Amino acid sequence: MVRFEKSPLNQPSGQTKYSAGQINWRQGVLVILFALGISAIIFRLYELQIAQHQTLSAQAKSAQLGFITVPAERGIIVDTHGFPLALSVESWDLYLDEIHWKENPIAAKQSAAELTHYLARDIQKEHSIPKNQIQQWLIDWASSPQTSNTPVLKSLDLGQRSLIKTKSLFGVRLLPRSQRIYPNETLNSQVLGYVNNFGEALWGVERDYNQSLEGESGWTLEEKNALGGTLGYTPTIGKKTIPGKDIRLTIDSEIQRLSQEHLVSGLRDYQALSGQIIVVDLSKNHEGAIRSIAIAPELNYQDIDPQTGPTLISQTSNSVIASTYEPGSIFKPLTVAMALDKGVITTETLYRDTGVLCFNSECAGDSKIQNWDGRTYGEVNAQEILKESINTGAAWVGSQLSTDDFYTYLDLYNIGHKTGIDLQGEVSGDLTSPENKSWQMISQATQSYGHGVRVTPIQAIMALTTFYTEGCLIEPFILESNNRFEPLCDRGHRVISASTAQIMRQLMRGVVEDKPWHQAKVNGYSVGGKTGTAIRYDTVTGTYAEDKMDATFVGFIPAEKPRLAILIRLTEPQKNDSLAGATAAPIFAQLATELMAYLGVPSEEANQITRK
């Protein structure tokens, strides 16, 4: 190698002498910095490619995937025979892809035109958009961050879904969902309840047992491109749904249909404001099973907005368990049963009726009780008090019991308490007892014939059913029960003795069968029952409306060993003087006739039915 050296004569004083192939300190610093940079890059590549590979890969995948909730299939509600009352069918929600529509406005406009052509009516109904504005409205919907992730339409049926898929519309996607349908438009709607398009259970069995019916939702992921547009779904990743459980009710759809038809026609025939019918099974091992709850006016499922629900919340009320009223004379048998059970009267004890029963020396105003028809009956026994529905007689019987005994029995009848039916929303009724400041001595007397006490229809029928369940008050139920083989008193509690209950069955039979003109009679079958006509109490004004009545009939057929207990109640009937015997009783006779035929209950022998 040739070296070049500067002449010492020409080299400035204090300068270093260099030769070819040597590196000065500046170059050395650059080499070191370069080496450090290369090392840093290699270390970073190692960190990204090896050390953090799994973490970064997951983050990248996460950026490409969106979380999608998949609702579970809701359980079916069926009647006692397995007939579906509420079930879910597959449907689809329609979404617009914001990213795709922004990327290609021409294709988006074409999709909007196609959707307007095929789904204009549905869009108009759900969003109240004029038809000539729908196309632009869809474009605006997809462009807005507030609505782009919200379905334009919910619950498209199979035909609509097939149409959209066939058209392969740009930037339009369908997500499956479960839609609730009710095969019968009016059958038991206040009891069954309703699930709206958002999957919310609003009332009734649907809400009461929602946790069991709705199951557990799952989830899946949707894959997106770099701009956020949807590429597709990855159903293999996620959590599977757990379907909801099915529920079997004690409701018999045919009994329910017949009950509803007779109630609706009864409201029309007697010009009543509203009404209820309850049918309770009393056959062995089925005692207390609710076979129908009919309520009118009806709530038609077709009239319910799937987004907002019914127009009025009051339309959804199950008035059989949630509304109270003064029952009137259907209460009298309870009073007679108390007195017989306590031994203060017998069936032969006579009461001399003068038409008026006084509770002070003045015997005026609120201190006296009169018979509903203004008649005087003379000497009467328990059977005649019930058959003629004598107010003074029932009040006298009630006064033979001590105050403690009277209210102890009412407590056992669950008056002022809930029945325990397996539905939410039941109210307890209202009973003025000696603990209340408003209670007076005459209160016990008026309550003896169902005045000054409020019950729900389900409380009324179950209290009287005690006579037919060996003197035990049992809980009614609407869900099929595994406890039906237990002894009756184990399913409730004893109120009166079995022997008193047997006497009451005979008395109840006599009320109907010993009256030649009683309109609750059914050809081929004996009937036990009691009417009740009560002046309606206005809870707002605190006064009784003399021109407004509640008409009730509770009947048991056949009379001695009944298959069914039936309550008919009409609110404010305008025909036949609003009397229960001329309104509610005929409805019972018509309905009971059809129910005996439907159930195949053998006709009683002619010599077993003694009618007067």
C-alpha positions as CSV (number, residue, x, y, z in Angstrom):
1,M,0.0,0.0,0.0
2,V,1.3,3.4,-0.9
3,R,1.2,5.9,1.9
4,F,1.2,9.7,1.3
5,E,2.7,11.8,4.0
6,K,2.7,15.5,4.3
7,S,6.1,17.2,4.3
8,P,7.0,18.2,7.8
9,L,8.0,21.5,6.3
10,N,4.5,22.1,4.9
11,Q,2.5,20.7,7.8
12,P,0.9,23.4,10.0
13,S,2.1,23.4,13.6
14,G,-0.2,21.4,16.0
15,Q,-2.0,19.3,13.4
16,T,-2.2,15.5,13.4
17,K,-0.5,13.6,10.7
18,Y,-2.9,11.2,8.7
19,S,-2.3,8.5,6.3
20,A,-4.5,6.5,3.8
21,G,-6.7,3.7,5.5
22,Q,-6.9,5.4,8.8
23,I,-10.4,6.4,10.3
24,N,-10.6,9.6,12.2
25,W,-12.8,10.1,15.4
26,R,-15.7,11.6,13.6
27,Q,-16.0,8.7,11.3
28,G,-15.8,6.4,14.3
29,V,-18.7,8.1,16.0
30,L,-20.8,7.7,12.9
31,V,-20.0,4.1,12.6
32,I,-21.0,3.5,16.3
33,L,-24.2,5.4,15.8
34,F,-25.0,3.4,12.7
35,A,-24.3,0.1,14.5
36,L,-26.6,1.2,17.4
37,G,-29.4,2.1,14.9
38,I,-29.1,-1.2,13.2
39,S,-29.2,-3.0,16.6
40,A,-32.3,-1.0,17.6
41,I,-34.1,-1.9,14.4
42,I,-33.2,-5.6,14.8
43,F,-34.4,-5.5,18.5
44,R,-37.6,-3.8,17.5
45,L,-38.2,-6.4,14.7
46,Y,-37.6,-9.2,17.2
47,E,-40.0,-7.5,19.7
48,L,-42.8,-7.1,17.0
49,Q,-42.3,-10.4,15.2
50,I,-41.6,-12.7,18.1
51,A,-42.0,-11.3,21.6
52,Q,-45.3,-9.4,20.9
53,H,-46.6,-11.4,18.0
54,Q,-49.6,-12.9,19.7
55,T,-50.7,-9.7,21.3
56,L,-50.4,-7.6,18.2
57,S,-52.0,-10.2,16.1
58,A,-55.0,-10.2,18.4
59,Q,-55.2,-6.4,18.3
60,A,-55.1,-6.4,14.6
61,K,-57.8,-9.1,14.4
62,S,-59.9,-7.1,16.9
63,A,-59.7,-4.0,14.7
64,Q,-61.1,-6.1,11.9
65,L,-63.9,-7.7,13.9
66,G,-67.1,-6.2,15.3
67,F,-69.1,-7.7,18.2
68,I,-72.6,-8.8,17.3
69,T,-75.1,-10.0,19.9
70,V,-77.3,-12.9,18.9
71,P,-80.6,-13.2,20.8
72,A,-81.6,-16.6,22.0
73,E,-84.8,-18.3,20.7
74,R,-87.6,-17.6,23.2
75,G,-89.4,-20.5,24.8
76,I,-92.9,-21.4,23.6
77,I,-96.0,-20.9,25.8
78,V,-98.5,-23.7,25.3
79,D,-101.9,-24.6,26.8
80,T,-102.7,-27.7,28.8
81,H,-103.0,-29.8,25.6
82,G,-99.7,-28.4,24.1
83,F,-101.5,-26.0,21.7
84,P,-99.1,-23.0,21.1
85,L,-100.3,-19.7,22.7
86,A,-97.1,-17.8,22.0
87,L,-94.2,-18.8,19.9
88,S,-91.2,-17.3,18.1
89,V,-90.4,-17.5,14.4
90,E,-87.2,-16.6,12.6
91,S,-87.2,-13.1,11.2
92,W,-84.5,-10.6,10.1
93,D,-83.5,-7.0,10.8
94,L,-82.4,-4.8,7.9
95,Y,-79.3,-2.6,8.3
96,L,-77.5,-0.2,5.9
97,D,-73.7,-0.2,5.8
98,E,-72.5,3.4,6.4
99,I,-68.9,2.9,5.1
100,H,-70.0,1.2,1.9
101,W,-72.7,3.8,1.1
102,K,-70.2,6.6,1.6
103,E,-67.6,4.9,-0.6
104,N,-69.9,4.4,-3.5
105,P,-72.8,6.9,-3.5
106,I,-74.0,5.8,-6.9
107,A,-74.5,2.2,-5.9
108,A,-76.0,3.4,-2.6
109,K,-78.5,5.5,-4.4
110,Q,-79.5,2.4,-6.5
111,S,-80.0,0.4,-3.3
112,A,-82.1,3.1,-1.8
113,A,-84.3,3.1,-4.9
114,E,-84.7,-0.7,-4.8
115,L,-85.6,-0.6,-1.0
116,T,-88.1,2.1,-1.7
117,H,-89.7,0.1,-4.4
118,Y,-90.1,-3.1,-2.4
119,L,-90.4,-2.0,1.2
120,A,-92.0,1.5,1.0
121,R,-95.1,0.4,2.8
122,D,-93.2,-1.1,5.7
123,I,-90.9,1.9,6.0
124,Q,-93.8,4.3,5.9
125,K,-95.6,2.3,8.7
126,E,-92.5,2.1,11.0
127,H,-91.1,5.6,10.4
128,S,-94.0,7.7,9.1
129,I,-92.0,8.9,6.1
130,P,-93.8,10.1,3.0
131,K,-93.2,7.7,0.1
132,N,-91.7,10.4,-2.1
133,Q,-89.0,11.1,0.5
134,I,-88.1,7.5,1.4
135,Q,-85.1,7.2,-1.0
136,Q,-83.3,10.3,0.3
137,W,-84.3,9.4,3.9
138,L,-82.5,6.1,3.5
139,I,-79.3,7.8,2.3
140,D,-79.4,10.2,5.2
141,W,-80.1,7.3,7.6
142,A,-77.0,5.4,6.4
143,S,-74.9,8.5,6.6
144,S,-75.7,9.5,10.1
145,P,-73.5,7.9,12.9
146,Q,-76.6,8.1,15.2
147,T,-78.7,5.8,13.0
148,S,-76.3,3.8,10.8
149,N,-76.0,1.0,13.3
150,T,-79.7,0.9,14.0
151,P,-81.9,-1.4,11.9
152,V,-84.1,0.4,9.3
153,L,-86.7,-2.3,9.6
154,K,-87.2,-5.0,12.2
155,S,-88.7,-8.5,11.9
156,L,-88.7,-9.0,8.2
157,D,-90.5,-12.2,7.3
158,L,-89.0,-15.0,5.1
159,G,-90.5,-13.6,1.9
160,Q,-89.0,-10.2,2.5
161,R,-85.7,-11.7,3.4
162,S,-85.6,-13.9,0.3
163,L,-86.4,-10.8,-1.9
164,I,-83.6,-8.7,-0.4
165,K,-81.1,-11.6,-0.7
166,T,-82.1,-12.2,-4.3
167,K,-81.6,-8.6,-5.3
168,S,-78.1,-8.6,-3.7
169,L,-78.4,-4.9,-2.8
170,F,-75.2,-3.0,-2.3
171,G,-74.4,-2.1,1.4
172,V,-77.6,-3.8,2.7
173,R,-77.3,-6.6,5.3
174,L,-79.7,-8.7,7.2
175,L,-79.3,-10.0,10.7
176,P,-81.4,-12.8,12.1
177,R,-83.7,-12.3,15.1
178,S,-86.6,-14.1,16.8
179,Q,-90.1,-12.6,16.4
180,R,-92.9,-13.3,18.8
181,I,-96.3,-14.3,17.4
182,Y,-99.6,-15.1,19.0
183,P,-101.7,-17.5,16.9
184,N,-105.0,-16.2,18.3
185,E,-105.4,-12.4,18.0
186,T,-107.4,-12.0,21.2
187,L,-107.1,-15.2,23.2
188,N,-106.1,-14.4,26.7
189,S,-104.0,-11.4,25.7
190,Q,-104.1,-9.7,29.1
191,V,-102.9,-12.9,30.8
192,L,-100.4,-14.1,28.2
193,G,-98.7,-10.7,27.8
194,Y,-96.7,-9.4,24.9
195,V,-93.1,-9.2,23.6
196,N,-92.3,-6.2,21.4
197,N,-89.9,-5.8,18.5
198,F,-87.1,-5.0,20.9
199,G,-87.5,-8.3,22.7
200,E,-88.9,-6.6,25.8
201,A,-91.6,-8.6,27.7
202,L,-94.2,-6.0,28.7
203,W,-96.8,-7.7,30.8
204,G,-98.5,-11.0,31.7
205,V,-96.9,-14.5,31.7
206,E,-94.3,-13.2,29.2
207,R,-93.0,-10.7,31.7
208,D,-93.6,-12.8,34.9
209,Y,-91.6,-15.7,33.5
210,N,-89.3,-13.8,31.2
211,Q,-86.1,-15.0,32.8
212,S,-87.0,-18.6,32.0
213,L,-88.5,-17.9,28.6
214,E,-85.8,-15.6,27.1
215,G,-82.9,-18.0,27.5
216,E,-79.3,-16.7,27.2
217,S,-78.1,-14.6,24.3
218,G,-74.9,-15.5,22.4
219,W,-72.5,-13.5,20.3
220,T,-70.5,-13.6,17.0
221,L,-68.1,-11.4,15.2
222,E,-68.4,-9.5,11.9
223,E,-65.3,-8.9,9.8
224,K,-64.6,-5.4,8.5
225,N,-62.3,-4.0,5.9
226,A,-59.7,-1.2,6.4
227,L,-62.4,1.4,6.0
228,G,-64.8,-0.2,8.5
229,G,-67.1,-1.8,5.9
230,T,-68.6,-5.3,6.6
231,L,-66.9,-8.2,4.9
232,G,-68.9,-11.0,6.4
233,Y,-69.5,-12.9,9.6
234,T,-67.5,-15.5,11.5
235,P,-70.1,-17.7,13.1
236,T,-67.5,-20.2,14.3
237,I,-66.2,-17.6,16.7
238,G,-68.4,-16.6,19.6
239,K,-70.8,-18.0,22.1
240,K,-73.8,-20.2,21.2
241,T,-77.2,-19.1,22.4
242,I,-79.1,-21.1,25.0
243,P,-82.8,-21.4,24.0
244,G,-85.4,-20.3,26.5
245,K,-87.5,-22.9,28.3
246,D,-91.1,-23.7,27.2
247,I,-94.0,-23.1,29.6
248,R,-97.2,-25.1,29.8
249,L,-100.2,-23.3,31.2
250,T,-103.4,-24.9,32.7
251,I,-105.4,-22.9,30.2
252,D,-107.6,-25.0,27.9
253,S,-107.8,-23.1,24.6
254,E,-111.3,-24.4,23.7
255,I,-112.6,-23.5,27.2
256,Q,-110.9,-20.1,26.8
257,R,-112.5,-19.5,23.4
258,L,-116.0,-20.4,24.6
259,S,-115.6,-18.2,27.7
260,Q,-114.4,-15.2,25.6
261,E,-117.2,-15.6,23.1
262,H,-119.9,-15.8,25.7
263,L,-118.4,-12.8,27.6
264,V,-118.2,-10.6,24.6
265,S,-121.8,-11.5,23.5
266,G,-123.0,-11.0,27.1
267,L,-121.5,-7.5,27.2
268,R,-123.3,-6.7,24.0
269,D,-126.7,-8.3,25.0
270,Y,-126.8,-6.6,28.4
271,Q,-124.9,-3.4,27.4
272,A,-122.3,-3.9,30.1
273,L,-119.2,-1.8,30.4
274,S,-116.8,-4.7,31.0
275,G,-116.7,-8.1,32.4
276,Q,-114.7,-11.2,33.4
277,I,-115.2,-15.0,33.3
278,I,-113.1,-17.4,35.3
279,V,-113.3,-21.2,34.9
280,V,-111.6,-23.3,37.6
281,D,-111.1,-27.1,37.3
282,L,-112.4,-29.1,40.3
283,S,-111.9,-32.6,39.0
284,K,-109.7,-34.9,41.2
285,N,-106.0,-34.0,41.3
286,H,-106.7,-30.9,39.2
287,E,-108.5,-28.8,41.8
288,G,-107.5,-25.1,41.4
289,A,-106.3,-25.3,37.8
290,I,-107.3,-22.2,35.9
291,R,-108.9,-23.4,32.6
292,S,-109.8,-19.9,31.3
293,I,-109.6,-16.2,32.2
294,A,-111.7,-14.2,29.8
295,I,-111.6,-10.4,30.0
296,A,-113.6,-7.8,28.0
297,P,-113.2,-5.4,26.4
298,E,-110.6,-7.5,24.5
299,L,-107.1,-6.5,23.7
300,N,-106.4,-7.5,20.1
301,Y,-102.7,-8.3,19.4
302,Q,-103.2,-6.8,15.9
303,D,-103.9,-3.4,17.4
304,I,-100.7,-3.3,19.4
305,D,-97.9,-1.2,18.0
306,P,-94.8,-3.6,17.9
307,Q,-92.5,-0.7,18.8
308,T,-94.4,1.2,21.5
309,G,-96.9,-1.4,22.8
310,P,-100.6,-0.7,23.6
311,T,-102.0,2.8,23.5
312,L,-103.2,2.6,27.1
313,I,-101.5,0.6,29.9
314,S,-104.9,-0.1,31.4
315,Q,-105.7,-2.2,28.4
316,T,-103.1,-4.7,29.6
317,S,-104.4,-5.1,33.1
318,N,-105.5,-8.6,34.2
319,S,-108.6,-7.4,36.1
320,V,-109.3,-10.9,37.4
321,I,-106.4,-10.4,39.9
322,A,-105.7,-6.7,39.8
323,S,-109.1,-5.0,40.3
324,T,-111.4,-5.1,43.3
325,Y,-115.2,-4.7,43.7
326,E,-117.9,-5.2,46.3
327,P,-119.2,-8.7,45.6
328,G,-122.7,-8.4,47.0
329,S,-124.7,-11.4,47.8
330,I,-122.2,-14.1,46.6
331,F,-120.7,-13.3,50.0
332,K,-123.7,-14.6,51.9
333,P,-122.8,-18.3,51.6
334,L,-119.5,-17.5,53.3
335,T,-121.3,-16.0,56.3
336,V,-123.7,-18.9,56.6
337,A,-120.8,-21.4,56.4
338,M,-119.0,-19.5,59.3
339,A,-122.1,-19.6,61.5
340,L,-122.8,-23.3,60.8
341,D,-119.1,-24.2,61.3
342,K,-119.0,-22.3,64.6
343,G,-122.3,-23.9,65.7
344,V,-124.1,-20.6,66.4
345,I,-126.9,-21.7,63.9
346,T,-128.1,-24.9,62.3
347,T,-129.9,-25.4,59.0
348,E,-133.2,-25.4,61.0
349,T,-132.5,-22.2,62.9
350,L,-135.2,-19.7,62.1
351,Y,-134.9,-15.9,61.7
352,R,-138.0,-13.7,61.7
353,D,-137.6,-11.2,59.0
354,T,-139.5,-7.9,59.2
355,G,-137.9,-6.4,56.2
356,V,-135.7,-4.2,58.3
357,L,-132.8,-4.8,60.7
358,C,-132.0,-2.0,63.1
359,F,-128.7,-1.2,64.8
360,N,-129.8,1.7,67.1
361,S,-133.1,3.0,68.5
362,E,-133.6,5.5,65.7
363,C,-133.4,2.8,63.0
364,A,-132.8,5.4,60.3
365,G,-130.2,6.1,57.6
366,D,-127.0,4.1,57.9
367,S,-128.2,2.4,61.1
368,K,-130.7,0.1,59.4
369,I,-130.5,-2.7,56.8
370,Q,-133.2,-3.5,54.3
371,N,-133.8,-6.2,51.8
372,W,-132.8,-5.5,48.3
373,D,-136.3,-6.0,46.9
374,G,-138.1,-4.3,49.9
375,R,-139.9,-7.5,50.8
376,T,-140.6,-9.0,54.2
377,Y,-140.1,-12.8,54.3
378,G,-141.2,-13.7,57.9
379,E,-139.7,-16.9,59.4
380,V,-136.8,-18.2,57.3
381,N,-134.0,-20.7,57.7
382,A,-130.5,-20.7,56.2
383,Q,-131.6,-22.3,52.9
384,E,-134.3,-19.6,52.4
385,I,-132.0,-16.8,53.4
386,L,-129.6,-17.9,50.6
387,K,-132.3,-18.8,48.0
388,E,-134.2,-15.5,48.4
389,S,-130.9,-13.6,49.0
390,I,-132.3,-11.9,52.1
391,N,-130.0,-9.1,53.3
392,T,-131.4,-8.8,56.8
393,G,-131.2,-12.6,57.2
394,A,-127.5,-12.7,56.2
395,A,-126.8,-9.7,58.5
396,W,-128.5,-11.4,61.4
397,V,-126.5,-14.6,60.8
398,G,-123.3,-12.7,60.8
399,S,-124.2,-10.9,64.0
400,Q,-124.6,-14.3,65.8
401,L,-120.8,-14.7,65.5
402,S,-118.5,-12.8,67.8
403,T,-116.4,-10.1,66.2
404,D,-113.2,-12.1,66.7
405,D,-114.7,-15.2,65.2
406,F,-116.2,-13.3,62.2
407,Y,-112.9,-11.7,61.2
408,T,-110.9,-14.9,62.0
409,Y,-113.0,-16.7,59.4
410,L,-112.7,-13.9,56.8
411,D,-108.9,-14.1,57.4
412,L,-109.0,-17.9,56.7
413,Y,-111.0,-17.2,53.5
414,N,-108.1,-14.9,52.5
415,I,-110.5,-11.9,52.4
416,G,-108.1,-8.9,52.4
417,H,-105.2,-11.2,51.3
418,K,-103.9,-12.5,48.0
419,T,-104.9,-15.9,46.8
420,G,-101.3,-16.8,45.9
421,I,-102.0,-17.4,42.2
422,D,-98.7,-17.8,40.3
423,L,-99.1,-14.5,38.4
424,Q,-97.6,-11.2,39.3
425,G,-99.8,-8.1,39.9
426,E,-102.4,-9.6,42.2
427,V,-103.9,-7.2,44.8
428,S,-105.1,-8.2,48.2
429,G,-108.6,-6.6,48.3
430,D,-109.9,-4.4,51.1
431,L,-111.5,-5.4,54.4
432,T,-112.5,-2.8,57.0
433,S,-111.9,-4.6,60.3
434,P,-112.2,-3.5,64.0
435,E,-108.6,-2.3,63.8
436,N,-109.7,0.4,61.3
437,K,-111.0,3.7,62.6
438,S,-113.8,3.7,60.1
439,W,-115.2,0.4,61.5
440,Q,-118.6,0.4,63.2
441,M,-120.8,-2.2,64.7
442,I,-123.0,-2.2,61.6
443,S,-119.8,-3.0,59.5
444,Q,-119.9,-6.6,60.4
445,A,-123.6,-6.9,59.5
446,T,-123.2,-5.2,56.1
447,Q,-120.1,-7.3,55.3
448,S,-122.1,-10.4,56.0
449,Y,-123.9,-9.8,52.7
450,G,-120.9,-8.5,50.7
451,H,-121.3,-4.8,51.3
452,G,-118.4,-2.7,52.6
453,V,-115.8,-5.3,51.6
454,R,-113.8,-5.5,48.3
455,V,-112.4,-8.6,46.6
456,T,-110.9,-9.5,43.3
457,P,-112.9,-11.9,41.1
458,I,-110.3,-14.7,41.7
459,Q,-110.7,-14.2,45.5
460,A,-114.4,-14.5,45.2
461,I,-114.5,-17.7,43.3
462,M,-111.8,-19.4,45.3
463,A,-113.4,-18.5,48.6
464,L,-116.7,-20.2,47.5
465,T,-114.8,-23.1,46.1
466,T,-113.9,-24.0,49.7
467,F,-117.2,-25.8,49.9
468,Y,-116.1,-28.2,47.1
469,T,-112.5,-28.9,48.3
470,E,-113.4,-30.5,51.7
471,G,-113.5,-27.2,53.5
472,C,-109.9,-26.3,52.5
473,L,-109.0,-23.1,50.7
474,I,-106.5,-24.0,48.0
475,E,-104.3,-21.8,45.9
476,P,-105.3,-21.4,42.2
477,F,-102.6,-21.9,39.6
478,I,-102.1,-21.2,36.0
479,L,-98.8,-23.1,35.4
480,E,-99.0,-26.8,35.3
481,S,-98.1,-28.0,38.8
482,N,-96.4,-31.1,40.1
483,N,-98.1,-30.7,43.5
484,R,-101.6,-31.6,42.4
485,F,-101.4,-35.1,44.0
486,E,-101.0,-33.6,47.5
487,P,-103.9,-33.6,49.9
488,L,-106.1,-30.6,49.4
489,C,-105.3,-28.9,52.7
490,D,-101.6,-29.4,52.0
491,R,-102.1,-27.2,49.0
492,G,-103.7,-24.5,51.2
493,H,-105.3,-24.5,54.6
494,R,-108.6,-25.5,56.3
495,V,-111.3,-22.9,56.7
496,I,-114.4,-25.0,57.7
497,S,-114.9,-28.6,58.5
498,A,-115.6,-31.2,55.8
499,S,-119.0,-31.8,57.3
500,T,-119.9,-28.0,57.1
501,A,-118.6,-28.0,53.5
502,Q,-121.0,-30.9,52.6
503,I,-123.9,-28.9,54.1
504,M,-123.0,-25.9,52.1
505,R,-122.9,-27.9,48.9
506,Q,-126.5,-28.9,49.6
507,L,-127.5,-25.3,50.3
508,M,-125.8,-24.0,47.2
509,R,-127.6,-26.6,45.1
510,G,-130.9,-25.5,46.6
511,V,-130.3,-21.9,45.7
512,V,-130.5,-22.8,42.0
513,E,-132.5,-26.0,41.8
514,D,-135.2,-25.1,44.2
515,K,-136.1,-22.0,42.3
516,P,-138.4,-22.8,39.3
517,W,-137.4,-19.7,37.3
518,H,-133.6,-19.6,38.1
519,Q,-131.8,-18.7,34.9
520,A,-128.6,-20.6,35.8
521,K,-130.1,-24.0,35.4
522,V,-128.6,-26.3,32.9
523,N,-130.5,-29.2,31.2
524,G,-129.2,-32.6,32.3
525,Y,-127.1,-31.3,35.2
526,S,-127.7,-29.9,38.7
527,V,-126.1,-26.6,39.5
528,G,-125.1,-25.0,42.8
529,G,-124.4,-21.3,42.9
530,K,-125.2,-17.8,44.1
531,T,-125.9,-14.5,42.5
532,G,-124.6,-11.1,43.7
533,T,-125.8,-7.7,42.6
534,A,-124.0,-4.8,44.3
535,I,-124.1,-1.0,43.9
536,R,-120.8,0.2,42.7
537,Y,-118.7,2.2,45.0
538,D,-116.8,5.1,43.5
539,T,-113.3,5.2,45.1
540,V,-112.7,8.7,43.7
541,T,-115.8,10.4,45.2
542,G,-116.2,8.0,48.1
543,T,-119.9,7.5,47.4
544,Y,-122.1,4.8,46.0
545,A,-123.6,5.2,42.5
546,E,-127.2,4.0,42.8
547,D,-127.5,3.6,39.1
548,K,-124.4,1.5,38.6
549,M,-124.2,-2.2,39.5
550,D,-121.9,-5.1,39.5
551,A,-123.6,-8.4,38.6
552,T,-121.9,-11.6,39.5
553,F,-122.8,-15.3,39.4
554,V,-120.6,-18.1,40.8
555,G,-121.8,-21.5,39.8
556,F,-120.6,-25.2,40.3
557,I,-121.6,-27.9,37.9
558,P,-122.6,-30.7,38.6
559,A,-123.7,-29.5,42.0
560,E,-122.6,-32.2,44.4
561,K,-119.3,-33.2,42.7
562,P,-118.5,-30.4,40.3
563,R,-116.2,-30.7,37.4
564,L,-116.0,-26.9,37.1
565,A,-116.4,-23.7,39.1
566,I,-117.4,-20.7,36.9
567,L,-117.5,-17.0,37.8
568,I,-119.4,-14.6,35.5
569,R,-119.1,-10.8,36.3
570,L,-120.6,-7.9,34.4
571,T,-119.8,-4.3,35.2
572,E,-122.7,-1.9,34.9
573,P,-125.1,-3.9,32.8
574,Q,-127.9,-1.7,31.5
575,K,-130.5,-4.4,30.8
576,N,-132.9,-6.4,33.0
577,D,-132.6,-4.0,35.9
578,S,-128.9,-4.8,36.1
579,L,-129.7,-7.9,38.2
580,A,-127.2,-10.7,38.3
581,G,-129.9,-13.3,38.1
582,A,-131.1,-11.9,34.8
583,T,-127.7,-11.1,33.3
584,A,-124.7,-13.1,34.7
585,A,-126.8,-16.2,35.4
586,P,-128.0,-16.8,31.8
587,I,-124.5,-16.4,30.6
588,F,-123.4,-19.1,33.0
589,A,-126.1,-21.5,31.8
590,Q,-125.2,-21.0,28.1
591,L,-121.5,-21.4,28.8
592,A,-121.8,-24.4,31.2
593,T,-124.0,-26.2,28.7
594,E,-121.3,-26.0,26.0
595,L,-118.5,-26.9,28.5
596,M,-120.2,-30.0,29.7
597,A,-120.5,-31.2,26.1
598,Y,-116.9,-30.3,25.3
599,L,-115.6,-32.1,28.4
600,G,-117.9,-35.1,27.8
601,V,-119.3,-34.9,31.3
602,P,-122.1,-37.5,31.5
603,S,-125.6,-36.2,32.0
604,E,-127.0,-36.8,35.5
605,E,-129.9,-39.3,35.7
606,A,-133.3,-37.7,35.7
607,N,-134.2,-39.0,39.2
608,Q,-131.0,-37.4,40.6
609,I,-132.1,-33.9,39.6
610,T,-135.1,-32.8,41.5
611,R,-136.3,-29.5,40.3
612,K,-139.1,-27.2,41.4
